[in-house]
Amino acid sequence: MKIIYALVFTFFSLQVIAQTGTVKGTITTSDGKPAEFVNVILEETGKGTVVDKDGNYTLHKVPAGSYTLVASFTGLVTQKSEVIVSAEQTVQIDFTLVEDNRQLQEVLVRGTSRMVNKESETVARMPLKNLENPQVYNVVSKELLKEQVVTVMTDALKAAPGVVAVSFPSGGIGVMSRGFATNVGARNGLQSDLGRSSADVSNIERIEFIKGPSGTLFGSSISSFGGLVNIVTKRPGEHFFGNVGLTVGSFGLSRLTADISSPLNNEKTVFARINTAIHRQNSFSDFGRVNSFAFAPSLLYKANEKLTVLFDAEIFNANSTRPTYTRFGPQAGITNYKDIPLDYRKSLYDNDLDSKTQSQKYFVEAKYKINENWTSSSNLSYVNELTDYSYQTYNTWITKDRVARYVGIWGPIKNTYINAQQNFVGKFNTGAVKHTLLAGVNYTNLYANGMSKSGPNFDTISVSQSYKLITKIYTDKLLLLPERVSSRGTTKNQYMGVYLSEVVNLSDRLYVMLSLRFDRFKQGGTSAEYEQNSVSPKLGLVYQLIKNKVSLFGNYMNGFQNTNPQVEQPDGSILNIKPLYANQWETGLKTEWLDGKVSATLSYYTINIDNALRTDDSRFTTQDGKQQSKGIELDVLANPVSGLNVALGYGYNENRIVKATLNQGNIVAGAPQNIATYWISYKFRHQILRNLGAGIGGNYASDAYFSDANTVTLPSYSVVNATLFYENAKWRTGIKLNNIGNTHYWDSYGIYNPTRNFSVDVAIKF
């Protein structure tokens, strides 16, 4: 009987095979070049493939029947063709795709690697090409994050040129940019918060690093004097696609991800996408772990040819430990982190001192095409970051072998942001002069409150003798007492801004940007109520030395911070405080060669703060402190030949306290003077090794100082990583080696980083 079943099964299998055919063809762009990476899909089945480097595609074992064949790629007009597949026959369908100017507002897509593409409407809040924009910015794409097998946000930030990633003792993340601490403060251009929790990399389309004081367009609540970091999230696509991945590795890493996008109706007007990730990993040391879950659904609705509405949400829950923060007493005798007499992997605290956080982020964008020249963009977001509890550990070195231990408990703490933003962008001419105008208004409401439990140092121990770890039970006995509980108060801040930005195209090579912002800040809640007004200008100039290839640019940019407008002096008098301003002058070159396959930016900048607050020995406050940050930056992205990707970055920065009562002439804390990043990868295109790839890269940072006193040094470091991967249209696998040299290194906050480790990932595409 089994033999009969087997024969019947074989017969029907052969019949099915016999009833299939093949669809193949060639796809080129309007200039006759192969259209590599174009997606080709049989609409009725979802079966598809990707065009190879020669512009060819093949779909095997297509069941006999009638289908609609679709060829699509971002920036190119989607084309369709009816195809009839016959048994054991091959059908040839060719396409020639042209640029979709309506979709990308004349931004050309050249069929090159997506890692090289720097075009963004978020940076200038208008459709402005990189070579037309007088501002410096860097982009880290999801393709680069995938190739580097990035699983945590700090590693994603390390991929950017000119910055170093930092971890805050509170659990948040950020970067040092141009010598200033900079939060990851924006999500899709609106204020967000990663101050006490992180985020998952699964929902990142790209990360934009906008350099320099950016108060004119973004206000003081999002940007620092060094710039801002904006996370752009993934959005639904027009066709069904998806992937499911698993990553395992050192320190108990296990990570499961899924990314699925699909149209929801036959009319192709409603599209949905879901990104999710479950992440588990211990620390490289005997203290530390993370257990997180991310869920990010999005929905895109094309109401008609003029109106598109996008909704996306992001839920992130984490149970993890906070990094231990290290401090130094005046008699510690430690001048370098390498001299700390505690093993790099050892801790003085038990692993049960953890934290629990959750965040919810909701975003709605309505884009309306008023006419051929004007577009309206209405945005609304809600961000809620809740810290249920957070045990944070601190070491204070008293001598070279004695340390004071301390634990504080923060939480519950709640930070809620409500953002509303309206932008109008249009193009018009006055004679032969072309204008691009942005007019916008935004409003942010911040509500925050919380509790904390604190006390004196728990004890002082000698690390050369035996000691017990501080546990959660012991900490609770000391801090969960009425006298140890204090309120952080309630904050009710409002930020209201109105801004205008215009790019005047005086000729086909000369562009002038004029921008101005008026900002009104209102503080309420437990603190004394006050209001401040700020005016922030911006000026930019671009001249294309070689049309669409080399641009000479310069800019003046302004940033500001709102501070308490009144300070009571020791003699009872009142000092009226103005908003703190930073002014940047910058000049440089931007280039794009080989049809956009090589992109480079070189710049020199000076950032001056002329009205910094300083306090003298008699405790009187004066607003005449001075600080200057200056340096150069180089950013190179290249895809010179198919399969080869290069990302190089270098930054030199000197951020010095020019005038102050204390530490005058010193380098600002946490700011290394030399920063370098590099990544080089190659994916083979030849038949024998086709789809196999390898990459190598890393980070370098020179010495920095732990504090403005410049008494304790954070040592320089060089970290090298490498990856080997295989990827085709159906699946991907790769192995990544991190910190190959097993370097011991600390970030700008003195937080130590992982030792040598590896990860392996496998993903199935459909």
N, C-alpha and C positions, 0 to 999 in steps of 0.2 A: 504493500500500500504506500509506504514512504517513497518508493521508487516512482510510483505513478504520480504522487503529489509533486515530486521534484521535476518530472517530465512536463507536467501541466504548467508549473511555475516557469520553467525554462521557455516553454512555447510562448506563453503570454509575454514574457520579458522580451523575447526576440521580436514579437509582433510590435511591441511598444517602440523598441529601438528602430525597427524598420519604418515606423511612422514619424520619424523625426527628420529634420533638415538642418541646414546651416545658414546663418545670415552673417555676411561680412561686408566690409567696405572701407573706404578711406574718407577721412574728414580733414579738411584744410580750413584755414582762415582766409579772409578776403584778400590777403596779400600773397596767397599761395603756399604758406608755410604749414607744416603739420600741426594740427590742433591737439597737442598732447594734453592729457588729463581730462578731456571732455567725457562726460558720462553718456553712455548709450544704453537705453532701456526699452524693453518691450512692454508697453504700457499696461496691457491686459494681464501680464504674468508677474511683473516686477523683476523679471530676469534681466540682468544687465552686465556691463563690463566697462572698462575705462580704456580710452584710446592710448596707444603706446607712443613712443618717441617719434616713430615714423608716420604717425597719423592713421594707423590701421587698427581695426577692431574685428573681433570674431565672436559670434554667439553660436555655440555648438548645441546639438541635441534639442533643437526647438521643435515642439510638437507641431505637426502639420495643422495649418489653419491660417486665418487672417488676423493681422495685428497692426497696431500703430507703433512705429519705431520713433523714439524721441532722442534727439541729441541736444544736450544742454550743458552750459558752463556759465558761472558767474561773470557778467559783463559781456556775454555774447547772446545774440538773439536765439532763443530756443526754436529748433526746427523739428517738424514731424513729417513722416512719410508712411503711407499705407504699404504694407508688405504682405504677400501671400507666400506661405512656406509650404512646399510640397515635399513628400516623403523622399528621402535620399537625394535631395537636390540642394544646391547652394545658390542663394540669392545675393546679388551685389547691390548695396544701397550706399551711395556716396552723398556727402553733405559739404557745402561751403558755408561757414558761419561768419556773420559780420558782427561788428561791435554794436552793443545795445547802448546808445548814447542816452536814452531816456533813463535807463536804470542807474548808470554810473555818472551821470552829468559830465560826459565827455572824458571821463577817466579811462585811459586805454588799457586793455588787458592784452598782454603780449604772449600769453602761453608759457610764462616762465614760472619758476618755483614760487609758491605762495609765501615762502619764508622771506622773500625779497620785497614783496609788495608792502609799501608803507602808507598807502593812501588811506585817509581817514577823514570823516566829517565831524568827528567828536573834537579833535584837537583845536580847530578854528571855529567849530560850530557852523561851518558852511562848507560847500564843496570846493576845496582848495587843494591843488596838487602840491606835493612835497617841494618841488622846485619853485613854486609860487609863494610858499609860506615862509615868512622871515623868522619863524620860531623853530627851535631845535626840539625834536622829539624822537623817541625810539619806540619800536614795536617788537614785542615778543609774541609770536604766533602760536596757535595750537599745534601746528605742524612741528615746530621746533620743540615744544614741550613733549609731544608724542615721541619724537626721535630720541630725545634725551631720557625717556622713561621717567618723567617727572611725576611724583605722586604727592608732594606736599608743597604748600605755597612758598615757603622760604626758598626752595630750590627753583621755583618758577621765577622769583625775583632775582636770583643770582644769574639768570640768563641774560639780563639786560646790561648794556654797556654803561660805564660811568657811575654806577651805584654799587653799594654793598648792602646786602640784606641784613636786617636786624630782627631779633626777637625781644619783645618787651617783657619785663618781669610779670606784668599783669596778664600775659598770655597772648597779647596781640602781636602783630607783625608790621614791619615797615621797611624803609630804606634810608640810607644816608645819601642825599643827592646834593651835589655841589657844596658839601660841607654842612648841610642842615638835615636834621631829623625830619622825615617825611612819612606820614601815615599813608596807608592804602585807603584813601578817603573818598573815592568816587566809584560809582557803579553805573555804567551807561551814562556817564556825565552828570549824575545827580549824587548828592551827598549820601555816603554810606558810613559804615563803622566797622573796623576790625581791631578796635582798641583793646578788647578783652577776649576776643575769640578770633579764630582764623576763618578760613573758607576752604572749600574743596576745589581742586583744579579741574574737576570733571566738566564743569559748565563754562569754562573759559574759551571764548573765541580768540581773544588776543588781550594782551596787557599793554597799555599805552603809558609811556613815561614822558610826561611833558615837562621840559626843563626850564628852570628859572622861575622868578616870582610871576605868578599867573593870576593875580587878584582881579585883573580887568575883566576877564571872561568868567572866571570861576568863583571869585569871592575869597574871603579869608577863611571860611569854615572848611573848605576842601583842600586848599593848597598851602604849602609852606613856602618859605623864601627860596628853597631849593627846587620847587616844582610841585607836581602832583602825580599820583598814580591812579589810573582809571582802568577798571576791569570791564571789558566788553563781553557780554554773555552770548551764548549760542542762540540761534534763532531757527525756526522751522524752515525746511527746504521745500521745494515744489514737488519733489518726487520721494517715493518711499526709499528709505535706507536705514541701516542700523548696524550696531556692533555690540558685542558683549565681550568683556575682557576680564582676565584674572592675572593678578600680579602677586608674586610671592618673593620672599627674600630674607635678608639678614634681620636679626633682632625680632624674629617672629612676624615679619611683614606678611599680611594677607589682605588683598584688596580686590573687590569685585565691583565692576562698573558696567553700565549699560547706557547706550545712546541710541534712541529710536526716533525717527521722524517720518511723518506720513500725512498725505492729504486726507481729509475726513469726509469729503463729498465728491461726487462725480463732476461737479462744475469746477472743481479745483479753486475754490474761493476760501476754504477753511483748512488750515494746516496746523498740525500739532507736533510737539517734540518733547521728549522726556529724557533727562539726564539724571542718573543716580549713581551713588557710590557708597560702599560699605568699606571702611578702612580700620584695620587693627595693626598695631605695631608697638613693641616695647622700645625703650631707649637703648643706646649703646652702652650706657652706664648702668649701675645698679639702682638708679632712681629715674623713673620716667616711663610713661606709656601714653598712648592715645587710642581712643575708641570712638569713632565718629560715623555719622550717617548723613548723607546729603541727598536731597530730592529736589529737582528743579524742572517743573513743567512749564511749557510756553505754548501760546496759541496765537496764530496769525490769521486775521480775517481781512480779506480783500472785499470791502463792501461794494466798490465800483472802481472805475478807472482812476478816480481821483482820491478816494479815501481808503487808507489802510490802517488797521488797528492791531497793535501788538500787546499782548498781556504775557508777563512772565513772573514766576514766583521762584523763590529759593528758600528751602528749609534746611537748616544745618544744626545738628545736635552733636555735642562732643562731651565726652568724659575723659579727662586727661590730667596730667600733672604740669605744673608751672616750672620753668627753669629757675634754678637757684641764683639769686643775685648776690654778688660779692662786693663788699666794701672794705675800706682800710682805715684803721685808726692812725693817729699821728705818730705813734711809736712802733708801727708794724714792721718797719725796715724792709718792706717788699716794694721793689721798684719795677717789677716786670711780672706779668701773669705767669710766665714760665717758672717763676720762683715760688709759686704757691706750693706749700709742702703737703699737698693732698693729691693722691693719685687721681689722674685725669678721669678715671672711670668710677671713682668712689664718691659716696655721698654721706652726709651726716644725718640724713633724714629717711624715714621709712616711706615706702612706696604707696602707703595708703593716704598720704597727704595730697589729695587730688582736687579737681575742680569739675564743675558741671555747668555747661553753658548751652544756650539755645538761641538761635536767631531766625527771624522771619523777614523776608524781603519781597515786596510786591511792587511791580512796575507796570505802568500802562503808558503806551505811546500812541497817539493818533496823528498820522501824517495826512495832510490834505493838500492836494495840488490845486491852488487857486486858479492859476492859468499856466501858460507855457513858461513864464518867467518867475512866478512867485509860489512859494511853498510855506505852509504853516505846519509847525510841529508843536503839539501839546503833550506835556509829560507830567505824570504824577507818580510819586513813589512813596512807599511806607517801609520804614526800616525799624525793626525792633530787636535790640540785643539785650538778652537777659542773662545775667550771671546768677545762678541759683546759689552757688557758694564757690569760693576759690581760696584754697590754702596756698600761701606764698611764702617761700623760705628765703632766709637771708643769712649770709655769713659775714661777720666783721672781724678781720684779722687784727688782733691786739698786739701780738709779737710774731716772730717768724714761725712759731709752732703752736701758738695759742689763738683760738678763735671763739668769738661770741656767737651763739646760735639764737635765731629768732624766727618765729612763725607768726604771720598775721592771717586773719580770716576776713575776706571781703565778700559781701553779698548778704542778702540779695541786692543786686544793683541792676537798674533798668535804664537803658538809653533808647529813646524813641525819636525818630526823625520823620517828619512829614514834609515832602518836597513837592512843589508845584513850579512848573517852568513853561513859559510860552515863548517860542521863537518864530520870527518871520524872516525868511531868506529870499532875496530876489535879485534879479539881474536887470540892468537897464543901461542905456547909452545916453550920453550927452554929446552929440556930435560924433567925433571919432573916438572919444574916451569911453571905455567900458567900466561899469561899476558893478560890484557885488556887495550887497548890503545885508547886514544882520541886525535885527532889532529884537531885543529880548528882555524879559522880566522874569525873575525867579523869587521864590519865597521858601524859606526853610523854618520849620518850627521844631525846636529841640526841647524835649521833656526828659529830665533825668532825676532819679533819686536813688538812694541806697543806704546800706548799713555796713559797718565794719566792726571787727573785734580786734583790739590791740592791747599791748602791754609792754613791759620792759623786756630786755634780753632774757631768754630762758635760762641760759647757763654759759659758762666759759670752760672749754675743755682743751686738753693738749692732744694734738693728733698723733703724737709719738707714743701715746699710751692708749690702752683700751678704753672704749667709750660705747655707750648705748645710743641707738638711733632714736630720734624724736619721732613719736608716733601720733596718729590722730587722736587716740584716746587721751594721751598725755596733754596734747594741745588743747583739746576740748575742756579738760579739767581746769586749765589755767585761763582760758579766754571766754568760755561760755558762762560768764558771770555778769550780772547786771552792770557792775561798774566798768566792765571792759567793753561794753557795747556802746557805740556812738553812731549818730546819724550823719551821713554825708550831706544832708540837706536836700532841698529840691531846687532844680534849675529849670527855668522857663525862659529860654532864649529865642529870639526871633531875628532872622536875617532877611532883609528885603533889598533886592538889587535891581537896578535898571541899567542896561548896557546897550551901546551901539558900536558896531565895528564895520568898517567899510574898506574894501580893497579896490583901489583905483588903478585900472590898467591903462597907463598913460601912452604906452605903445605896445607892440607885440613882445617886448622884452623887459619893460620897466613897470614894476608894481609898487604901489604905496599902500600901506595899511595904517589906518587911523582908527583908534578905539578909545572909548571912554566909558567908565562905570561910576555910577553913584550908588553907594551902599549905606543902608541904615541898620544899625545894630541896636537891639533892645534887650536888656537883661532883666529878668524877673526871678521870682522864687524866693528862697530863703535869704540869698545875698541881697545887698542893697541894690535897689533898682536904679538903672541909669541907661542913657541912650548916647550913641555916638554916630556921627556921620563921617563917611570917608569918600574921597574922590580918587579914582585910580585911572591914569592914562596909559596908553600904549601906542608906540609908533614903530612901524617896520618898513624896510625898504629892500626890494629885491631887483637886481638887474641880471638878466640872463646873458652872460658873456657868450655862450654858444646856445642857441635856441634849443630848448628841451633837453639840454645836456649838462650845462654848467651854469650855476647861479651864484652870484655874489650877493650876500645879504647882510643886513645889520638891523638891530632892534634896540629900542628902549622899552623896558618893561617894569611894571610897578607891582609890588605886593604890600599887603598891610595886615596888621593884627589888631583886634580890638582889645584894649586893656581898661582896667578900672580907671575912670577919669579923675579920681581924686585920691590922694595919699596924704594922710595926716603925719606931719613931721614931729620930731621929738619935742619941739617947742610949742606944739599945738597949732601951728599954721597949716594951711592946706595947699598942696601942690596940685594944680590942674594938669592932668596927663592927656597928651594927644595920642591918637592911634599911632602904632609903631609901623614905620614904613621902611621898605627895602627897594632900592632902585638898581636896575641892571642895565649895563651897556654891553652889547655883544656884536661880534662880527664874524663872518666865516664864509665858507664855500660849501655848496651842495652840488653833487654830480650824479648823473645817471647815464650809463653807457650800455652799449650792446643791446639796444631796444629795451632798456630797463633791467637787464640782467645783472648789472653792477650798480649799486647805490652806495654813496659815501657822503658823510657830513663831517667837516672839520670846523671847529669854532673856538674863539677866545672870548671870555666873558669876565666882567667885574661886577660884583654885587656889593653895594654899599648900604650900611645901616648907619644913619647919622643921628638918630634920636633915641638910641637904646637907653633903657633905664639902668642906672647904676647907683649904688649906695656906698657912701664913704664911711670912714671909721667911726664917725660920730652918729651914724645911722640916719643921716639925712639923705633923702632921695633926690637925684637930679636926672633930668632927661636930656643928657648930652653925651651919652656913651657912643662909641663908634666901633664898628666892626666891618671888616672887608673880606670878602671871599672872591678869589680870582683863580682862573685856571683855563685849561684847554681840554677839549673833548674830541675824540675821533670815533666814528661809527661806520663800519663797512659791512654791507650785506651783498653777497654775490652768488650768482648761479651761472657762471661763465659758460659751462658746458652742461648738457643734460645729465642729471644725476649727482652733480657736485654742488654742495651748499657750503658757504663760508659765512660765518658771523664773527666779526672782530670788533673789539671795543677797547678804548684806552681813555683814561681821564686823569689829569693832574689838577689838584686843587690845593689851595692854601687859604684856609679860613682862619683869620687872625683877629684877635681882640686889639684894636688900634688904640682905644682910649677907655680906661675904666679905673676904678679905685683899686681893685684887686686883679691880678693876672694880666695886667697890661702887657701887650707884646706876645702873649702866649697863643698857641694854636687851640682852636675850639675842640672840645672833647669829642671823641668818637669819629673824627674826620681824617682818614688816611690820605696822604698826599698823592699817592699813585694807586690807581685801580686799573686792572686789565681783565678782560674776559675774551674767550675765544672758543669757537666750535667749528670743526671741519668734518664734513661727512661726505660719503660717496656711495651711491646706489648703482650697482652694475646694470648695464643695459644689454650686454652681450649674452648670447644664448646660453653659454656654459654656466656663467655665474649670475644670470639674469635674476633681478629682484633681491639679490643679496647685497647688504650694505654694512658699512662700518663708520663709526664716528669717534672723534677724540676732542677733548676740550677741557676747560677749567677756568679757575679764577685766581687772581693774584691781588693782594692788598699789602701795601707797605705799613710800617709802624704807625700807630695812632696812640693818642693819650686817653686814659680812662676818664679824666676830669680836666676842667679848665686850668687847674693848678699845674698840670704837666709833670706830675711826680710819679705816676705809675703808667707804664707803657703796655699797650696791647701789641704783641709782637706781629711782625709781618708773616704772611703765609702764602703758600702756593699749593693749590689743590688741582689734581688731574683726574679726569673721569674718561671712560671709554665705553663704547657700546658696539655690539654686533647684532644685526637684525636681518630678518627676511620678511618681505611684504609683497603680496600680490593683491588682486582685486577681491579675493575671497577671505584671506586670513593674514595675520601678522604674528610674528614672534620675535623676541629680542632678549638679550641679556645685557645688563648694565653694571659696570664696576665703578663705584664711587670712591673718591679719595684713595686712589691706588697707592700713594706713598704713605698712607696712614698718618697724615699730618695732624698734629694737635693745634687747634686754632680757635680763637675767640672772636665774636663779633663786636660791634662798637659799644654794646652794653655789657661786655664782659661775659656773654653767654657762650658756653662751649658748644662745639659742633661735632657731628658724628665722626667716628673713626672709619676705617676701611669697611665697606659693605657692598653687597651686590643685590640685584633684583632681576627677576625673570618675568616677562609678561607674554601672554598669549591672548589674541583677540580674533574673534570670528566675525566676518562682515556679511551682511545680507541686504 
